[in-house]
């Protein structure tokens, strides 16, 4: 399959008409015309960076999780809502937020947020770390009682999760 980012190296069908694609340099989703019309009906202000029928993996992907939440896990929906709210085309409207569909998506995101409340979220990362050839440095943050905390840690290996408990960090990081 040819994509806006070059030839596809991998394709995975998420649902009929919604295919995840990756290339040597980038990726996203290919969306059928029927599904694209559904996006336009639900989010008329949405503008794809990659063009009609394509949702690129950095910004556009979020709309797929918001339109078809039954095809994504709660963490993806949580992240999709955060991503969509930061877009300049402001396709998240008050009408959508108060619709049955919008309230359902928000409930899923809020449910996930409750499961990671108090956990540390991985932000910027760097490598190599002096003296630790396989380690990764990471900036973590969390919100507790309205206060934003930040801290820098060194993971013993590439961190595979978005959120970590204090106990998990003790196991997976090098003491500072």
FENQUIUR-V493005 format. One record per backbone hydrogen bond with DSSP energy under -0.5 kcal/mol. NH is the residue of the N-H (numbers start at 0). CO is the residue of the C=O. If there is no record, write none. Layout:
nh,co
NH,CO
NH,CO
//
This chain:
nh,co
2,5
5,2
7,0
8,21
9,21
11,19
13,11
13,17
14,17
17,14
18,29
19,11
20,27
21,9
22,25
27,20
28,54
29,18
30,52
31,16
35,31
36,32
37,33
38,34
39,35
40,36
41,37
42,38
45,42
53,50
54,28
56,26
60,55
61,58
62,59
63,59
63,60
64,60
65,61
66,62
67,63
70,67
71,68
76,72
77,73
78,74
79,75
80,76
81,77
82,78
83,79
84,80
85,81
85,82
86,83
89,86
92,90
96,92
97,93
98,94
98,95
101,95
102,98
103,99
104,100
105,101
106,102
107,103
108,104
109,105
110,106
111,107
112,108
113,109
114,110
114,111
115,111
115,112
116,113
117,142
118,115
119,163
120,140
121,161
122,138
125,136
128,131
129,127
131,128
134,131
135,154
136,125
137,152
138,123
139,137
139,150
140,120
141,148
143,141
143,146
146,143
148,141
148,146
150,139
152,137
153,173
154,135
154,152
155,171
163,119
168,164
169,165
170,166
171,167
172,168
173,153
174,172
//
